[in-house]
Amino acid sequence: MRAPWLVLASLAHAQDAEEGCCSGDLTRDAVESNAVESCGTDQLTRGAAAATTTRAPIEAQPGAWDIAPSVLIQPGEFRMGTDRPRIFVDGEAPSRRVALSRAFLMDVYEATNDDFAAFVDATGYVTDSERFGWSFVFHLELSEARRAAIDKAVDGVEWWLPVNGSDWRSPQGPGSDVFAAKRGAHPVVQVSWHDAAAYCAWRGGRLPTEAEWEYAARDGRSQTMYPWGNELTPGGGYRANLWQGDFPRSNTADDGFSFAGPVGSYAPQTATGIHDLIGNVWEWVSDWWYEPEASAHDAVLRDPAGPSAGDEKLKKGGSFLCHKSYCFRYRSAARHKNSPDSASSNNGMRCVRDAAA
């Protein structure tokens, strides 16, 4: 069932949006307000009852953690956030001392289509996008004929189009089956926060907290912009799948990919061997959205996990749609948000597991 929120809009107006290629505007039930500080995914909500029905808890399947490689992250202290925020509305500041008291395992790669298929085959799980019957697709991922046939778009971020039949298996809609296209090693997309949490639970893990994700990304370099340092392309080499060119009109794909690429296509971004924390697809984390505050006397925050409730969930890392001119969120301190039922063609996840589990 399609939600009644879509409004007619022209792609010609895309140039008017500021600071955002991202999926944080893409909520299933709100399209009437213009994008601010976003590429649009935070406006993509669906808001229909179809995907809010209470689900049965997902039980961990013995051995499922081992379907994907992981690395051990030892406990420690670091500085989270930044005192030099680039996007103020995202709550990147202030920098604060954080201590993680428990070791955890983190997936080396973003969850792939093959990984998610194993979960669906074992459980019969139906994603939020499948329940709604549609999701959001970036316009250049569709043929000209397909784009011409869609007369609705999200007001203010007209490069995001609602496509009937788009889901994790067919992320650009009918005719885009990831397995027919031999994209099993690509990151699974069109997954909501609910879907991501269910997948990690089946594997005997969970989504990382924002603090765990950022700790792993910082990798001992507490205040560098990227996991590997402060230079985006050290020595002229690409370390992440991001946008090159004129967003949202043309991607020169100098880094090798116009859209999401196979996981692990670049060298590891951290000394621990983790790939694609920055770029490729956004990664859901467990925390509800909140705006950080400075701790008194620079006190250490221990194992922060965000508020106990909220309306939107956090995500980290940026995606192949991010460009400094539009969505400079491909930094360790950067953060963004979506409603937990939202999904798009640049949203994915990775899992963690307590080392003692």
C-alpha positions in Angstrom: 0.0 0.0 0.0 1.4 3.4 -1.0 1.5 6.1 1.6 -0.5 9.3 0.7 2.4 11.7 1.4 4.1 12.0 -2.0 4.0 15.4 -3.7 4.7 16.3 -7.3 8.1 17.9 -7.7 10.6 18.6 -10.5 14.1 17.2 -10.6 15.1 20.7 -11.9 14.8 22.0 -8.4 17.4 19.6 -7.0 20.1 22.3 -7.2 18.3 24.4 -4.6 18.9 21.9 -1.7 21.9 22.5 0.5 24.4 20.3 2.4 23.1 16.9 1.6 23.2 14.0 -0.7 22.3 11.9 2.2 19.4 9.6 3.0 18.5 11.2 6.3 15.5 13.1 4.9 13.9 10.0 3.5 11.1 9.1 5.8 8.0 7.2 4.8 5.5 9.7 6.0 6.9 13.2 5.6 7.6 14.8 2.2 6.0 18.2 2.6 8.9 20.0 4.2 12.0 21.0 2.1 15.4 19.4 2.8 17.7 21.3 5.1 21.4 20.3 5.6 20.8 17.0 3.8 21.0 15.2 0.5 17.5 14.1 1.3 17.4 10.7 3.0 16.5 12.1 6.4 13.2 13.2 4.8 12.3 9.7 3.5 9.7 8.3 5.9 6.9 5.8 5.0 4.8 6.0 8.2 2.2 3.4 7.3 0.9 0.8 9.6 2.1 -2.1 7.4 5.6 -2.1 8.8 4.9 -1.1 12.4 3.1 -4.3 13.3 4.8 -6.0 16.3 7.2 -8.7 15.1 8.1 -11.9 16.9 11.6 -11.7 18.4 14.4 -13.1 16.2 16.3 -15.9 17.9 20.1 -16.3 17.4 21.0 -19.1 15.1 24.1 -21.1 16.3 27.0 -20.5 14.0 25.4 -17.6 12.1 28.0 -15.2 13.5 30.6 -17.0 11.5 29.0 -16.4 8.0 31.1 -13.2 7.9 34.6 -12.4 9.1 35.0 -10.2 12.2 37.9 -8.6 14.1 38.4 -8.1 17.8 38.3 -4.5 19.1 39.9 -4.2 22.5 38.4 -1.8 25.2 39.8 1.6 25.6 39.3 5.3 25.9 39.1 7.9 23.1 37.7 11.3 22.2 34.3 11.0 20.4 32.9 13.7 18.3 34.7 16.9 17.4 35.2 20.5 18.5 35.4 21.5 14.8 32.0 20.5 13.5 31.3 20.7 9.8 27.6 20.3 10.0 26.3 21.9 13.2 22.7 20.6 13.0 24.0 17.0 13.1 25.3 17.3 16.7 29.0 16.5 15.8 30.2 18.6 18.7 31.5 18.7 21.3 34.5 16.4 21.5 34.1 14.3 24.7 36.0 11.6 26.5 34.5 8.1 26.2 35.6 4.8 27.6 34.5 1.4 26.4 34.9 -1.2 29.0 34.2 -4.3 27.0 35.9 -5.9 24.0 33.7 -6.6 21.1 33.9 -8.2 17.6 33.0 -6.1 14.6 32.3 -7.3 11.1 35.2 -6.7 8.7 32.7 -5.8 5.9 29.3 -4.3 5.6 26.6 -7.0 5.5 26.2 -8.3 1.9 23.3 -9.5 -0.1 24.6 -13.1 0.3 24.7 -12.6 4.1 21.2 -11.2 4.2 19.8 -14.0 1.9 21.1 -16.6 4.4 19.1 -14.8 7.2 15.9 -14.6 5.1 16.2 -18.2 4.0 16.6 -19.3 7.6 13.8 -17.2 9.1 11.4 -16.2 6.4 11.9 -12.6 7.5 10.0 -10.0 5.5 11.6 -6.5 5.4 9.9 -3.2 6.0 10.3 -2.4 2.3 8.6 -5.6 1.3 5.7 -4.9 3.7 5.2 -1.4 2.3 5.6 -2.6 -1.3 8.0 0.2 -2.3 11.0 2.2 -1.2 13.3 5.1 -2.2 15.8 4.9 -5.1 18.3 7.5 -6.2 17.3 8.7 -9.6 20.4 7.9 -11.6 20.1 4.3 -10.6 17.1 4.1 -12.8 16.9 4.1 -16.6 15.6 7.3 -18.3 12.4 5.4 -19.2 11.8 4.3 -15.6 12.4 7.8 -14.3 10.0 9.2 -16.9 7.3 6.9 -15.7 7.4 8.1 -12.1 5.5 11.3 -11.6 6.1 11.7 -7.9 9.3 12.8 -6.0 10.2 14.1 -2.6 9.8 17.8 -2.5 13.1 19.5 -2.2 15.2 16.4 -2.8 13.8 15.4 -6.1 16.6 13.0 -6.9 14.9 10.5 -4.5 12.1 8.6 -6.2 9.5 6.2 -4.7 9.7 3.0 -6.7 7.1 0.2 -6.3 8.7 -3.2 -5.8 12.0 -1.9 -4.6 13.4 -3.9 -1.7 16.6 -5.6 -0.6 16.5 -8.2 -3.3 15.5 -5.8 -6.0 16.9 -2.5 -4.7 16.0 -0.5 -7.9 12.7 -2.1 -8.3 11.5 -4.9 -10.7 14.2 -6.2 -13.0 17.1 -5.3 -10.6 17.5 -8.7 -8.8 20.9 -8.6 -7.1 21.6 -12.3 -7.6 20.7 -12.2 -11.3 23.1 -9.3 -11.6 25.8 -11.2 -9.6 25.8 -8.6 -6.8 25.9 -11.1 -3.9 29.1 -9.4 -2.6 27.5 -5.9 -2.7 26.2 -4.4 0.6 22.6 -5.2 1.2 20.5 -2.0 1.0 16.8 -1.0 1.2 17.0 -2.3 4.8 15.4 -0.3 7.7 16.8 -0.1 11.2 14.3 -2.8 12.2 15.6 -5.1 9.5 19.3 -4.4 10.4 18.6 -5.1 14.1 16.8 -8.3 13.2 19.6 -9.6 11.0 22.3 -8.9 13.7 20.1 -10.6 16.3 19.9 -13.7 14.1 23.6 -13.8 13.9 23.9 -13.7 17.7 25.1 -10.1 17.6 23.6 -6.6 17.6 24.1 -3.2 15.9 27.0 -1.3 17.3 26.4 1.7 19.5 27.5 5.0 18.0 30.4 5.1 20.4 31.6 1.6 19.4 31.3 2.4 15.7 33.3 5.6 16.1 35.9 4.0 18.4 36.5 1.3 15.7 36.7 4.0 13.0 39.1 6.2 14.9 41.5 3.2 15.4 43.8 5.1 17.8 43.8 8.3 15.7 41.4 10.1 18.0 41.0 13.4 16.1 41.7 12.6 12.5 39.0 13.3 10.0 39.0 9.9 8.4 39.9 6.5 9.9 43.2 6.5 7.9 44.2 10.1 8.6 43.3 13.6 7.5 43.9 13.3 3.7 41.0 11.9 1.7 43.1 10.4 -1.1 46.6 9.8 0.4 49.1 9.5 -2.4 46.4 10.0 -4.9 44.7 6.7 -4.1 41.1 6.2 -3.2 40.2 4.7 0.2 36.4 4.9 0.0 33.5 4.8 -2.4 32.2 8.4 -2.6 30.8 10.8 -5.1 33.0 12.5 -7.7 31.5 15.1 -10.0 28.4 17.2 -9.9 25.9 16.0 -7.3 23.1 14.9 -8.0 23.5 15.1 -11.8 26.7 13.2 -12.8 29.2 11.0 -11.1 32.5 10.6 -12.8 33.2 7.5 -10.8 36.9 8.2 -10.5 37.0 5.9 -7.5 35.7 3.0 -9.7 32.0 3.0 -8.9 29.0 5.1 -9.8 26.9 3.5 -7.0 27.5 1.0 -4.3 30.4 -1.4 -5.0 31.4 -4.8 -3.7 32.5 -4.8 -0.1 36.2 -4.7 0.4 36.9 -3.0 -2.9 39.5 -0.8 -1.3 42.3 -1.4 1.2 41.2 -1.7 4.9 40.5 1.7 6.4 41.7 0.8 9.9 44.8 -1.0 11.3 42.5 -3.6 12.6 41.5 -4.5 9.1 38.0 -3.1 8.8 36.7 -2.0 5.3 34.2 0.6 4.2 33.4 2.2 7.5 33.5 5.4 5.4 31.5 5.5 2.2 29.8 2.8 0.1 26.6 2.7 2.2 25.4 4.3 5.4 25.5 2.0 8.4 22.7 1.9 11.1 23.8 2.0 14.7 21.7 1.1 17.7 21.3 4.6 19.3 18.3 6.8 19.2 19.1 10.2 17.8 20.3 12.7 20.4 22.4 15.9 20.5 25.5 15.4 22.6 26.4 17.7 25.5 29.8 18.4 27.0 30.4 16.4 30.1 31.2 18.3 33.4 34.9 18.9 33.8 35.7 16.6 30.8 34.5 13.6 32.8 34.7 10.2 31.1 31.5 8.8 29.6 31.5 5.1 30.1 29.8 2.8 27.5 27.3 5.4 26.3 24.4 4.0 24.4 22.2 7.0 23.7 18.7 7.7 25.1 16.3 4.9 25.9 13.7 6.1 23.4 13.2 8.4 20.5 11.7 8.9 17.1 14.8 8.5 14.9 17.8 6.3 14.8 21.4 7.2 14.1 23.6 6.1 11.2 27.2 6.6 10.5 29.8 6.6 7.7 28.2 8.3 4.7 27.7 6.6 1.3 28.5 6.6 -2.3 26.3 9.7 -2.7 28.4 11.8 -0.3 30.4 14.7 -1.7 32.1 17.6 0.2 29.9 20.1 -1.6 26.7 18.5 -0.6 27.0 15.9 2.1 30.3 16.1 3.9 29.3 13.3 6.3 32.0 10.8 5.3 34.0 11.6 8.4 34.5 9.6 11.6 32.7 12.3 13.7 29.8 12.8 11.2 26.4 11.4 12.0 22.9 11.5 10.6 19.5 10.1 11.3 16.4 8.4 9.9 13.1 7.0 11.2 13.6 3.3 12.0 11.3 2.1 9.3 13.1 4.1 6.6 15.1 2.5 3.8 16.8 3.6 0.6 19.3 2.4 -1.9 22.3 3.7 0.1 21.5 2.4 3.6 23.0 -0.8 5.0 24.7 -2.0 8.2 27.3 -4.1 9.9 27.1 -6.0 13.2 29.1 -6.3 16.4 29.1 -9.0 19.1 30.3 -8.8 22.7 33.6 -10.7 22.8 32.5 -12.8 25.7 29.3 -14.0 23.8 
